[in-house]
């Protein structure tokens, strides 16, 4: 472990250095209360408390290859710099070896988003059709925000999103940026590609839940996924189509500003 390399936030170095990086992540003990909070991932992921206190911060740790870990760390930093709704990166851990000197995967560490939950936990509880619609709206709004920043997600899905509840409303946050990339401005073709990926992923994820008996019999996964895309298109049209306003017509200007706020945007964002 002498060559262990930690690249990240200076204030977290002490906590990170004390973690058992010589063990494979799947062998790390995980608080039972955190298990359901991490959802499903193609990678090995663990949620780990930084200390033993009741209100301890929580790290989300994902094993991957060094190239992907560093790339995603940089993307998440840039997304945070641009105030995108996403998790905050903490560090990349490289040059890990076990006690016998065998190489272990690199790890990407992020801050767990407080009060957020993966979609499976939310949909497995009692939830109304209205709340499901609000989750779809939140995912559509997240994708619009990312596209406005010039970010092509490449793997938009419920699994790569965390949801934070506010009464019967939801806010959505990107949790996995591994496939993403920034462009100066996304082309219509790039946006449509992201929408196609989203349509397929969301429908497949909901179909899995329906087969498992989590969703009601009348829930159509394809129609629900199409609803996300329709909401995205309405948002994008409202934000990007030119509006001709008379600057001297105060009521018209205030009406346009209220419409942006109703859609979840501040005027300066668009």
PyMOL commands that set and color helices and strands:
alter all, ss='L'
color gray80, all
select helices_A, chain A and resi 10-17+25-27+32-38+66-81+119-124+129-148+188-211+221-240+250-262+267-269
alter helices_A, ss='H'
color red, helices_A
select strands_A, chain A and resi 5-8+45-49+58-64+88-94+106-111+116-117+151-152+161-166+169-174+181-182
alter strands_A, ss='S'
color yellow, strands_A
deselect
rebuild
show_as cartoon
